[in-house]
Amino acid sequence: MSQLNCLEKLLDGVEVEWTTLGNEHAVEIANSGRKPVKAALRVAGETPYYGANNIQDYVDGYTHDGEFVLIAEDGSASLENYSIQYATGRFWANNHVHVVRGKEGLNTRYLYHYLCIVNFVPFLSGGGRAKLTKGKLVDIPLPIPCPDNPEKSLAIQAEIVRILDAFTAMTAELTAELTAELNMRKKQYNYYRDLLLSFEDGEVEWKSLEFLCRSISAGGDVPKNSAKGQTEPTSEYPYPIYANATDEKGLYGFTDNYKIDSDAVTISARGAKVGYHTVREAKFTPIIRLIVLVADKNLVTTRYLNYVLDMTPIGGTEGGIPQLTVPMVKKITVPIPFPNDPEKSLVEQARIVAILDKFDTLTTSLQEGLPREIELRQKQYDYYRDLLLSFPKSHSDEAA
C-alpha cells in the first residue's frame, strides 16, 4: 500500500502549492515584539516566558497574544529534532525564538505540525551555536493544499490537525495512566517493605555490618586490562562498575579478570548518589568510590541485606563532597530476625525477600515499560505525522 494513500484521500485530487515562510499572504512573522529580559530583571507573574527550547520563567506582562509557533533562532537543544513550540494566549518571547503564525488561509496548528518534520540543518549558519537567521527562515518551504479554494484548504488542514492532535492526546493520556499506576505500585511496595521490615522490640537483634559480612571493601583503580566503553563482555567475567551506576549504562567497561567472586551489595561512596546501593551478581570488579559488602551467607542473605539498607539512613561525611568510608559502613546496624536460630532466621529472610521481590519486579517492569510505551506512541505519532504531511512536490520543484 502506498504511503501517500492516506494523504491522497484527504487531498482528493486537489493541487498542493509549495510556498515559503516568507510568503506574507500566508504567514505572519511577528519577531518585532520579542524582548529579552535578564532573569534578575524579570517581574514575577503568570505569563510564560519562552526561550529557544521551553518556558524559562513566568513573568508579568506579555509580548504576544494569540496563537503562534515559536521556532528556535539559536540554542536549539537538538539540530536534527529542531525546537518547535506551540504557544497560545498571552506569552513573552525572548530573542532566541522566531514568532510566526498563519494568516487567513493557513491553520497555525497545521503550521506547527508541519514544521516539526522540517529538516532545519540546511538553513542554519554558524559554528558551535547554530543560528537560523530571518533571511534563512523565510526560505523554509511550506505546502498549502488546495490554494485556490481556501475553505477546502482549511478543511484539509483541520483534518490533519485533528488526527495528529488525537495521537498527541492519546500519548498524554496513556502517560498519565501509566504514571499513576507506577506511583500506586511504588506506594504499595514502600508500604509492604516498611511493614515487613518494621520489627517490634525483641523480635530482632540489631547487628553491625562488620559482624554480618564476610568482607567489606572499597573498590580500586580501573584494571589495566579493561577496555573502556565496550558494549559486550570480552570473556566470561563481567566488568568494572561506576560508583553511582544504576543500570548497564553505568558500566565502565569489561575485564578478563575479576576481584569479587560472590554476589554482593555495592554502595556508592562518593558524590551526589552517596549511599545508593544495589545487588551485583557474582564475579565483578568494583572501581574506586564503590564499597562492596559480601554477606556471610550463614547469617544473612544478600538480597535481604540490600532491602534492610533501604530502611537505614546511609549518609556521608559533612562538608565538601559527601563521602562514605569502609569504617563508617562497618558500624551500620541492621535488624536480623531470630538471631539465636540462624536456620529459622534465613527462612524468615527468604520469606520477606520473596514478597518484596514480587513488588519490586512489578514496580520495575512498570518503570521500564513506561518510557517504552511512550516511545511507541511517539513513533506512532511520528509515522502518521510524516504520512499526513509528506506532500508531493510539483514537477518544477523536483526538476530544481
KOLGUPA-779116 format. One record per residue (C-alpha): residue in three letters; x, y, z; residue number from 1. Coordinates in steps of 0.02 Angstrom, whole numbers. Each point is the difference from the previous one (the first is absolute). Example, Ala and Ser with C-alpha at 12.3 -4.5 7.8 and 13.67 -1.06 7.14 Angstrom:
<recs>
rec residu:ALA xx:615 yy:-225 zz:390 num:1
rec residu:SER xx:69 yy:172 zz:-33 num:2
</recs>
This chain:
<recs>
rec residu:MET xx:0 yy:0 zz:0 num:1
rec residu:SER xx:69 yy:170 zz:-48 num:2
rec residu:GLN xx:46 yy:111 zz:146 num:3
rec residu:LEU xx:-86 yy:145 zz:-89 num:4
rec residu:ASN xx:-171 yy:-85 zz:1 num:5
rec residu:CYS xx:-54 yy:83 zz:163 num:6
rec residu:LEU xx:55 yy:171 zz:-59 num:7
rec residu:GLU xx:-69 yy:-29 zz:-176 num:8
rec residu:LYS xx:-170 yy:-39 zz:75 num:9
rec residu:LEU xx:3 yy:166 zz:93 num:10
rec residu:LEU xx:59 yy:97 zz:-152 num:11
rec residu:ASP xx:-126 yy:-87 zz:-114 num:12
rec residu:GLY xx:94 yy:52 zz:-155 num:13
rec residu:VAL xx:24 yy:184 zz:43 num:14
rec residu:GLU xx:164 yy:88 zz:-33 num:15
rec residu:VAL xx:130 yy:45 zz:133 num:16
rec residu:GLU xx:89 yy:166 zz:-11 num:17
rec residu:TRP xx:176 yy:10 zz:70 num:18
rec residu:THR xx:38 yy:169 zz:69 num:19
rec residu:THR xx:117 yy:60 zz:139 num:20
rec residu:LEU xx:-11 yy:75 zz:173 num:21
rec residu:GLY xx:44 yy:163 zz:-83 num:22
rec residu:ASN xx:-168 yy:4 zz:-89 num:23
rec residu:GLU xx:-81 yy:151 zz:83 num:24
rec residu:HIS xx:-172 yy:-49 zz:-65 num:25
rec residu:ALA xx:7 yy:-165 zz:97 num:26
rec residu:VAL xx:117 yy:28 zz:147 num:27
rec residu:GLU xx:24 yy:139 zz:126 num:28
rec residu:ILE xx:173 yy:15 zz:76 num:29
rec residu:ALA xx:-26 yy:93 zz:165 num:30
rec residu:ASN xx:180 yy:19 zz:56 num:31
rec residu:SER xx:-10 yy:186 zz:32 num:32
rec residu:GLY xx:-89 yy:-27 zz:166 num:33
rec residu:ARG xx:135 yy:-112 zz:74 num:34
rec residu:LYS xx:90 yy:66 zz:153 num:35
rec residu:PRO xx:138 yy:-86 zz:98 num:36
rec residu:VAL xx:6 yy:35 zz:187 num:37
rec residu:LYS xx:139 yy:-60 zz:116 num:38
rec residu:ALA xx:-59 yy:-114 zz:139 num:39
rec residu:ALA xx:44 yy:127 zz:135 num:40
rec residu:LEU xx:-107 yy:134 zz:-83 num:41
rec residu:ARG xx:-156 yy:-104 zz:-33 num:42
rec residu:VAL xx:-157 yy:43 zz:98 num:43
rec residu:ALA xx:-84 yy:-157 zz:64 num:44
rec residu:GLY xx:-172 yy:-35 zz:-71 num:45
rec residu:GLU xx:-108 yy:-130 zz:-87 num:46
rec residu:THR xx:54 yy:25 zz:-181 num:47
rec residu:PRO xx:114 yy:-136 zz:-72 num:48
rec residu:TYR xx:170 yy:67 zz:-54 num:49
rec residu:TYR xx:61 yy:-102 zz:-150 num:50
rec residu:GLY xx:180 yy:-37 zz:-48 num:51
rec residu:ALA xx:71 yy:-105 zz:-141 num:52
rec residu:ASN xx:-56 yy:-168 zz:73 num:53
rec residu:ASN xx:-130 yy:27 zz:134 num:54
rec residu:ILE xx:-84 yy:114 zz:125 num:55
rec residu:GLN xx:140 yy:76 zz:103 num:56
rec residu:ASP xx:-100 yy:103 zz:123 num:57
rec residu:TYR xx:-168 yy:79 zz:40 num:58
rec residu:VAL xx:-6 yy:189 zz:-8 num:59
rec residu:ASP xx:-115 yy:150 zz:9 num:60
rec residu:GLY xx:-52 yy:74 zz:-166 num:61
rec residu:TYR xx:8 yy:-76 zz:-174 num:62
rec residu:THR xx:73 yy:26 zz:-173 num:63
rec residu:HIS xx:-128 yy:-98 zz:-102 num:64
rec residu:ASP xx:-182 yy:-50 zz:16 num:65
rec residu:GLY xx:-77 yy:-133 zz:-112 num:66
rec residu:GLU xx:46 yy:-164 zz:-82 num:67
rec residu:PHE xx:182 yy:-14 zz:-58 num:68
rec residu:VAL xx:139 yy:-120 zz:-43 num:69
rec residu:LEU xx:171 yy:33 zz:77 num:70
rec residu:ILE xx:152 yy:-56 zz:-100 num:71
rec residu:ALA xx:170 yy:1 zz:83 num:72
rec residu:GLU xx:111 yy:136 zz:-72 num:73
rec residu:ASP xx:151 yy:-70 zz:89 num:74
rec residu:GLY xx:35 yy:-117 zz:145 num:75
rec residu:SER xx:-112 yy:-143 zz:-54 num:76
rec residu:ALA xx:37 yy:-151 zz:111 num:77
rec residu:SER xx:5 yy:-108 zz:-156 num:78
rec residu:LEU xx:36 yy:48 zz:-180 num:79
rec residu:GLU xx:-74 yy:-159 zz:-72 num:80
rec residu:ASN xx:-158 yy:11 zz:107 num:81
rec residu:TYR xx:-10 yy:189 zz:-9 num:82
rec residu:SER xx:-91 yy:94 zz:137 num:83
rec residu:ILE xx:-177 yy:48 zz:-52 num:84
rec residu:GLN xx:-124 yy:62 zz:131 num:85
rec residu:TYR xx:-185 yy:38 zz:-7 num:86
rec residu:ALA xx:-61 yy:148 zz:104 num:87
rec residu:THR xx:-174 yy:69 zz:27 num:88
rec residu:GLY xx:-71 yy:145 zz:98 num:89
rec residu:ARG xx:115 yy:129 zz:77 num:90
rec residu:PHE xx:184 yy:-43 zz:9 num:91
rec residu:TRP xx:171 yy:82 zz:2 num:92
rec residu:ALA xx:126 yy:-46 zz:-136 num:93
rec residu:ASN xx:185 yy:38 zz:15 num:94
rec residu:ASN xx:119 yy:26 zz:-145 num:95
rec residu:HIS xx:48 yy:-184 zz:-15 num:96
rec residu:VAL xx:-161 yy:-48 zz:-90 num:97
rec residu:HIS xx:-83 yy:52 zz:-162 num:98
rec residu:VAL xx:-185 yy:33 zz:27 num:99
rec residu:VAL xx:-113 yy:-48 zz:-147 num:100
rec residu:ARG xx:-183 yy:-39 zz:-33 num:101
rec residu:GLY xx:-115 yy:-37 zz:-144 num:102
rec residu:LYS xx:-110 yy:130 zz:-80 num:103
rec residu:GLU xx:-177 yy:-28 zz:-64 num:104
rec residu:GLY xx:39 yy:-146 zz:-115 num:105
rec residu:LEU xx:123 yy:-89 zz:114 num:106
rec residu:ASN xx:-43 yy:-95 zz:160 num:107
rec residu:THR xx:133 yy:42 zz:129 num:108
rec residu:ARG xx:-13 yy:-169 zz:84 num:109
rec residu:TYR xx:25 yy:-81 zz:-172 num:110
rec residu:LEU xx:153 yy:112 zz:-21 num:111
rec residu:TYR xx:66 yy:-63 zz:167 num:112
rec residu:HIS xx:-21 yy:-184 zz:-45 num:113
rec residu:TYR xx:81 yy:27 zz:-170 num:114
rec residu:LEU xx:151 yy:93 zz:70 num:115
rec residu:CYS xx:32 yy:-147 zz:116 num:116
rec residu:ILE xx:52 yy:-106 zz:-150 num:117
rec residu:VAL xx:106 yy:132 zz:-88 num:118
rec residu:ASN xx:187 yy:-31 zz:-11 num:119
rec residu:PHE xx:69 yy:167 zz:59 num:120
rec residu:VAL xx:184 yy:-46 zz:-15 num:121
rec residu:PRO xx:21 yy:66 zz:-180 num:122
rec residu:PHE xx:-69 yy:169 zz:57 num:123
rec residu:LEU xx:116 yy:21 zz:150 num:124
rec residu:SER xx:159 yy:101 zz:5 num:125
rec residu:GLY xx:138 yy:24 zz:129 num:126
rec residu:GLY xx:112 yy:-122 zz:91 num:127
rec residu:GLY xx:-26 yy:-67 zz:176 num:128
rec residu:ARG xx:-162 yy:99 zz:27 num:129
rec residu:ALA xx:-92 yy:-25 zz:-164 num:130
rec residu:LYS xx:-116 yy:144 zz:-46 num:131
rec residu:LEU xx:-155 yy:12 zz:-106 num:132
rec residu:THR xx:1 yy:177 zz:-67 num:133
rec residu:LYS xx:-158 yy:85 zz:-61 num:134
rec residu:GLY xx:79 yy:2 zz:-172 num:135
rec residu:LYS xx:3 yy:-190 zz:1 num:136
rec residu:LEU xx:-165 yy:-18 zz:94 num:137
rec residu:VAL xx:-95 yy:77 zz:-145 num:138
rec residu:ASP xx:73 yy:-132 zz:-119 num:139
rec residu:ILE xx:-72 yy:-149 zz:94 num:140
rec residu:PRO xx:-127 yy:-88 zz:-113 num:141
rec residu:LEU xx:-182 yy:-17 zz:50 num:142
rec residu:PRO xx:-136 yy:-104 zz:-87 num:143
rec residu:ILE xx:-176 yy:70 zz:-13 num:144
rec residu:PRO xx:-132 yy:-120 zz:-66 num:145
rec residu:CYS xx:-133 yy:61 zz:-120 num:146
rec residu:PRO xx:57 yy:182 zz:-2 num:147
rec residu:ASP xx:-136 yy:53 zz:-123 num:148
rec residu:ASN xx:-138 yy:-54 zz:119 num:149
rec residu:PRO xx:40 yy:74 zz:174 num:150
rec residu:GLU xx:-151 yy:-82 zz:82 num:151
rec residu:LYS xx:48 yy:-174 zz:-59 num:152
rec residu:SER xx:183 yy:34 zz:37 num:153
rec residu:LEU xx:-39 yy:43 zz:181 num:154
rec residu:ALA xx:-113 yy:-153 zz:14 num:155
rec residu:ILE xx:144 yy:-113 zz:-57 num:156
rec residu:GLN xx:120 yy:85 zz:120 num:157
rec residu:ALA xx:-124 yy:-15 zz:143 num:158
rec residu:GLU xx:-22 yy:-187 zz:-31 num:159
rec residu:ILE xx:188 yy:-26 zz:2 num:160
rec residu:VAL xx:8 yy:97 zz:164 num:161
rec residu:ARG xx:-145 yy:-101 zz:73 num:162
rec residu:ILE xx:86 yy:-166 zz:-35 num:163
rec residu:LEU xx:170 yy:54 zz:65 num:164
rec residu:ASP xx:-71 yy:85 zz:154 num:165
rec residu:ALA xx:-97 yy:-160 zz:37 num:166
rec residu:PHE xx:163 yy:-98 zz:3 num:167
rec residu:THR xx:79 yy:133 zz:110 num:168
rec residu:ALA xx:-147 yy:-11 zz:122 num:169
rec residu:MET xx:7 yy:-191 zz:0 num:170
rec residu:THR xx:185 yy:5 zz:44 num:171
rec residu:ALA xx:-30 yy:125 zz:141 num:172
rec residu:GLU xx:-146 yy:-102 zz:69 num:173
rec residu:LEU xx:98 yy:-162 zz:-5 num:174
rec residu:THR xx:149 yy:81 zz:83 num:175
rec residu:ALA xx:-111 yy:68 zz:138 num:176
rec residu:GLU xx:-81 yy:-171 zz:28 num:177
rec residu:LEU xx:165 yy:-93 zz:5 num:178
rec residu:THR xx:78 yy:130 zz:113 num:179
rec residu:ALA xx:-146 yy:-12 zz:121 num:180
rec residu:GLU xx:13 yy:-190 zz:-1 num:181
rec residu:LEU xx:187 yy:9 zz:30 num:182
rec residu:ASN xx:-21 yy:121 zz:146 num:183
rec residu:MET xx:-133 yy:-114 zz:77 num:184
rec residu:ARG xx:115 yy:-151 zz:-16 num:185
rec residu:LYS xx:143 yy:96 zz:78 num:186
rec residu:LYS xx:-109 yy:48 zz:147 num:187
rec residu:GLN xx:-59 yy:-180 zz:16 num:188
rec residu:TYR xx:179 yy:-63 zz:-5 num:189
rec residu:ASN xx:57 yy:127 zz:130 num:190
rec residu:TYR xx:-147 yy:-45 zz:113 num:191
rec residu:TYR xx:38 yy:-186 zz:0 num:192
rec residu:ARG xx:187 yy:29 zz:14 num:193
rec residu:ASP xx:-26 yy:110 zz:152 num:194
rec residu:LEU xx:-125 yy:-124 zz:73 num:195
rec residu:LEU xx:113 yy:-151 zz:-25 num:196
rec residu:LEU xx:157 yy:87 zz:61 num:197
rec residu:SER xx:-74 yy:91 zz:150 num:198
rec residu:PHE xx:31 yy:-114 zz:148 num:199
rec residu:GLU xx:-60 yy:8 zz:180 num:200
rec residu:ASP xx:122 yy:-1 zz:144 num:201
rec residu:GLY xx:61 yy:-176 zz:32 num:202
rec residu:GLU xx:-45 yy:-65 zz:-174 num:203
rec residu:VAL xx:169 yy:38 zz:-72 num:204
rec residu:GLU xx:177 yy:40 zz:51 num:205
rec residu:TRP xx:94 yy:143 zz:-78 num:206
rec residu:LYS xx:165 yy:-59 zz:-70 num:207
rec residu:SER xx:142 yy:101 zz:-74 num:208
rec residu:LEU xx:48 yy:-24 zz:-183 num:209
rec residu:GLU xx:175 yy:-43 zz:59 num:210
rec residu:PHE xx:-74 yy:-149 zz:92 num:211
rec residu:LEU xx:-118 yy:-53 zz:-141 num:212
rec residu:CYS xx:120 yy:14 zz:-146 num:213
rec residu:ARG xx:140 yy:-114 zz:-55 num:214
rec residu:SER xx:88 yy:153 zz:-69 num:215
rec residu:ILE xx:-27 yy:187 zz:-19 num:216
rec residu:SER xx:118 yy:80 zz:-124 num:217
rec residu:ALA xx:24 yy:152 zz:-108 num:218
rec residu:GLY xx:22 yy:-8 zz:-188 num:219
rec residu:GLY xx:168 yy:35 zz:-78 num:220
rec residu:ASP xx:71 yy:71 zz:-160 num:221
rec residu:VAL xx:-65 yy:-52 zz:-170 num:222
rec residu:PRO xx:83 yy:-165 zz:-50 num:223
rec residu:LYS xx:140 yy:23 zz:-126 num:224
rec residu:ASN xx:-70 yy:-134 zz:-115 num:225
rec residu:SER xx:-174 yy:75 zz:-7 num:226
rec residu:ALA xx:-73 yy:77 zz:-157 num:227
rec residu:LYS xx:-95 yy:161 zz:34 num:228
rec residu:GLY xx:-166 yy:24 zz:-87 num:229
rec residu:GLN xx:-23 yy:-176 zz:-67 num:230
rec residu:THR xx:-181 yy:-53 zz:-19 num:231
rec residu:GLU xx:30 yy:-188 zz:6 num:232
rec residu:PRO xx:109 yy:-102 zz:121 num:233
rec residu:THR xx:163 yy:-67 zz:-69 num:234
rec residu:SER xx:-4 yy:-157 zz:105 num:235
rec residu:GLU xx:-104 yy:-93 zz:130 num:236
rec residu:TYR xx:43 yy:130 zz:133 num:237
rec residu:PRO xx:-99 yy:160 zz:23 num:238
rec residu:TYR xx:60 yy:177 zz:20 num:239
rec residu:PRO xx:58 yy:145 zz:107 num:240
rec residu:ILE xx:-146 yy:106 zz:59 num:241
rec residu:TYR xx:-25 yy:186 zz:26 num:242
rec residu:ALA xx:-35 yy:47 zz:180 num:243
rec residu:ASN xx:-171 yy:74 zz:-38 num:244
rec residu:ALA xx:-50 yy:-124 zz:-136 num:245
rec residu:THR xx:-184 yy:-43 zz:4 num:246
rec residu:ASP xx:-7 yy:-101 zz:-161 num:247
rec residu:GLU xx:107 yy:-70 zz:-140 num:248
rec residu:LYS xx:32 yy:176 zz:-67 num:249
rec residu:GLY xx:103 yy:33 zz:155 num:250
rec residu:LEU xx:127 yy:-134 zz:-38 num:251
rec residu:TYR xx:178 yy:57 zz:-29 num:252
rec residu:GLY xx:47 yy:-143 zz:-114 num:253
rec residu:PHE xx:54 yy:-182 zz:11 num:254
rec residu:THR xx:149 yy:-96 zz:64 num:255
rec residu:ASP xx:72 yy:-175 zz:-21 num:256
rec residu:ASN xx:15 yy:-16 zz:189 num:257
rec residu:TYR xx:-105 yy:32 zz:154 num:258
rec residu:LYS xx:23 yy:48 zz:182 num:259
rec residu:ILE xx:-166 yy:-46 zz:84 num:260
rec residu:ASP xx:-50 yy:-184 zz:-17 num:261
rec residu:SER xx:-170 yy:13 zz:84 num:262
rec residu:ASP xx:-161 yy:94 zz:-22 num:263
rec residu:ALA xx:11 yy:155 zz:108 num:264
rec residu:VAL xx:-79 yy:164 zz:51 num:265
rec residu:THR xx:91 yy:151 zz:-72 num:266
rec residu:ILE xx:-16 yy:174 zz:75 num:267
rec residu:SER xx:46 yy:163 zz:-85 num:268
rec residu:ALA xx:132 yy:79 zz:112 num:269
rec residu:ARG xx:22 yy:174 zz:-74 num:270
rec residu:GLY xx:-96 yy:139 zz:-85 num:271
rec residu:ALA xx:-183 yy:39 zz:-27 num:272
rec residu:LYS xx:-56 yy:-181 zz:11 num:273
rec residu:VAL xx:96 yy:-44 zz:157 num:274
rec residu:GLY xx:-93 yy:-138 zz:90 num:275
rec residu:TYR xx:-84 yy:-69 zz:-156 num:276
rec residu:HIS xx:8 yy:-189 zz:9 num:277
rec residu:THR xx:-46 yy:-148 zz:-107 num:278
rec residu:VAL xx:33 yy:-187 zz:-21 num:279
rec residu:ARG xx:137 yy:-51 zz:-121 num:280
rec residu:GLU xx:17 yy:-174 zz:-70 num:281
rec residu:ALA xx:155 yy:-105 zz:34 num:282
rec residu:LYS xx:169 yy:29 zz:-84 num:283
rec residu:PHE xx:24 yy:184 zz:-28 num:284
rec residu:THR xx:133 yy:131 zz:32 num:285
rec residu:PRO xx:-53 yy:157 zz:95 num:286
rec residu:ILE xx:93 yy:160 zz:-37 num:287
rec residu:ILE xx:41 yy:141 zz:119 num:288
rec residu:ARG xx:-142 yy:92 zz:91 num:289
rec residu:LEU xx:-96 yy:-163 zz:22 num:290
rec residu:ILE xx:-12 yy:-100 zz:163 num:291
rec residu:VAL xx:-39 yy:-186 zz:-14 num:292
rec residu:LEU xx:-89 yy:-104 zz:133 num:293
rec residu:VAL xx:20 yy:-188 zz:-17 num:294
rec residu:ALA xx:-126 yy:-79 zz:119 num:295
rec residu:ASP xx:36 yy:-145 zz:116 num:296
rec residu:LYS xx:-132 yy:-116 zz:-75 num:297
rec residu:ASN xx:-13 yy:-95 zz:164 num:298
rec residu:LEU xx:-70 yy:157 zz:81 num:299
rec residu:VAL xx:-82 yy:107 zz:-133 num:300
rec residu:THR xx:-48 yy:-8 zz:-183 num:301
rec residu:THR xx:62 yy:129 zz:-123 num:302
rec residu:ARG xx:-173 yy:52 zz:-57 num:303
rec residu:TYR xx:-67 yy:17 zz:178 num:304
rec residu:LEU xx:151 yy:105 zz:43 num:305
rec residu:ASN xx:-35 yy:114 zz:-148 num:306
rec residu:TYR xx:-183 yy:20 zz:49 num:307
rec residu:VAL xx:33 yy:42 zz:182 num:308
rec residu:LEU xx:127 yy:130 zz:-54 num:309
rec residu:ASP xx:-148 yy:90 zz:-82 num:310
rec residu:MET xx:-62 yy:30 zz:178 num:311
rec residu:THR xx:170 yy:56 zz:63 num:312
rec residu:PRO xx:63 yy:179 zz:-21 num:313
rec residu:ILE xx:168 yy:-8 zz:-88 num:314
rec residu:GLY xx:80 yy:171 zz:3 num:315
rec residu:GLY xx:172 yy:57 zz:-49 num:316
rec residu:THR xx:119 yy:124 zz:79 num:317
rec residu:GLU xx:-61 yy:178 zz:23 num:318
rec residu:GLY xx:79 yy:146 zz:-90 num:319
rec residu:GLY xx:68 yy:-4 zz:-177 num:320
rec residu:ILE xx:-38 yy:-152 zz:-108 num:321
rec residu:PRO xx:-94 yy:-132 zz:103 num:322
rec residu:GLN xx:106 yy:-156 zz:27 num:323
rec residu:LEU xx:-29 yy:-170 zz:80 num:324
rec residu:THR xx:144 yy:-101 zz:70 num:325
rec residu:VAL xx:20 yy:-184 zz:42 num:326
rec residu:PRO xx:14 yy:34 zz:189 num:327
rec residu:MET xx:-163 yy:99 zz:-9 num:328
rec residu:VAL xx:-90 yy:-142 zz:-91 num:329
rec residu:LYS xx:63 yy:-131 zz:122 num:330
rec residu:LYS xx:-90 yy:89 zz:143 num:331
rec residu:ILE xx:-171 yy:0 zz:-86 num:332
rec residu:THR xx:-123 yy:-117 zz:88 num:333
rec residu:VAL xx:-147 yy:-94 zz:-77 num:334
rec residu:PRO xx:-139 yy:-109 zz:75 num:335
rec residu:ILE xx:21 yy:-190 zz:-6 num:336
rec residu:PRO xx:-154 yy:-107 zz:43 num:337
rec residu:PHE xx:21 yy:-152 zz:113 num:338
rec residu:PRO xx:185 yy:37 zz:32 num:339
rec residu:ASN xx:20 yy:-151 zz:114 num:340
rec residu:ASP xx:-64 yy:-121 zz:-133 num:341
rec residu:PRO xx:97 yy:33 zz:-162 num:342
rec residu:GLU xx:-98 yy:-129 zz:-99 num:343
rec residu:LYS xx:-168 yy:75 zz:49 num:344
rec residu:SER xx:71 yy:174 zz:-29 num:345
rec residu:LEU xx:49 yy:-40 zz:-179 num:346
rec residu:VAL xx:-172 yy:-75 zz:-34 num:347
rec residu:GLU xx:-83 yy:159 zz:64 num:348
rec residu:GLN xx:119 yy:108 zz:-103 num:349
rec residu:ALA xx:-42 yy:-101 zz:-155 num:350
rec residu:ARG xx:-187 yy:23 zz:31 num:351
rec residu:ILE xx:20 yy:188 zz:16 num:352
rec residu:VAL xx:109 yy:9 zz:-155 num:353
rec residu:ALA xx:-122 yy:-103 zz:-104 num:354
rec residu:ILE xx:-143 yy:120 zz:39 num:355
rec residu:LEU xx:103 yy:156 zz:-32 num:356
rec residu:ASP xx:73 yy:-72 zz:-160 num:357
rec residu:LYS xx:-175 yy:-20 zz:-71 num:358
rec residu:PHE xx:-42 yy:182 zz:33 num:359
rec residu:ASP xx:171 yy:56 zz:-60 num:360
rec residu:THR xx:-18 yy:-97 zz:-162 num:361
rec residu:LEU xx:-172 yy:74 zz:-33 num:362
rec residu:THR xx:60 yy:177 zz:40 num:363
rec residu:THR xx:157 yy:-20 zz:-105 num:364
rec residu:SER xx:-95 yy:-72 zz:-148 num:365
rec residu:LEU xx:-118 yy:147 zz:4 num:366
rec residu:GLN xx:143 yy:121 zz:19 num:367
rec residu:GLU xx:91 yy:-77 zz:-147 num:368
rec residu:GLY xx:-160 yy:-22 zz:-100 num:369
rec residu:LEU xx:-55 yy:181 zz:17 num:370
rec residu:PRO xx:133 yy:76 zz:-113 num:371
rec residu:ARG xx:-20 yy:-144 zz:-123 num:372
rec residu:GLU xx:-188 yy:31 zz:-13 num:373
rec residu:ILE xx:28 yy:187 zz:-19 num:374
rec residu:GLU xx:132 yy:-31 zz:-133 num:375
rec residu:LEU xx:-120 yy:-116 zz:-91 num:376
rec residu:ARG xx:-138 yy:130 zz:-1 num:377
rec residu:GLN xx:124 yy:134 zz:-55 num:378
rec residu:LYS xx:55 yy:-110 zz:-145 num:379
rec residu:GLN xx:-182 yy:-27 zz:-46 num:380
rec residu:TYR xx:-29 yy:188 zz:2 num:381
rec residu:ASP xx:159 yy:30 zz:-103 num:382
rec residu:TYR xx:-55 yy:-131 zz:-127 num:383
rec residu:TYR xx:-171 yy:77 zz:-29 num:384
rec residu:ARG xx:70 yy:177 zz:6 num:385
rec residu:ASP xx:125 yy:-44 zz:-137 num:386
rec residu:LEU xx:-137 yy:-90 zz:-96 num:387
rec residu:LEU xx:-120 yy:147 zz:9 num:388
rec residu:LEU xx:129 yy:135 zz:-34 num:389
rec residu:SER xx:103 yy:-80 zz:-139 num:390
rec residu:PHE xx:-75 yy:104 zz:-139 num:391
rec residu:PRO xx:50 yy:-36 zz:-179 num:392
rec residu:LYS xx:119 yy:123 zz:-80 num:393
rec residu:SER xx:-47 yy:83 zz:-162 num:394
rec residu:HIS xx:94 yy:-48 zz:-159 num:395
rec residu:SER xx:88 yy:167 zz:1 num:396
rec residu:ASP xx:55 yy:-25 zz:180 num:397
rec residu:GLU xx:67 yy:-174 zz:-41 num:398
rec residu:ALA xx:94 yy:66 zz:-150 num:399
rec residu:ALA xx:78 yy:136 zz:106 num:400
</recs>
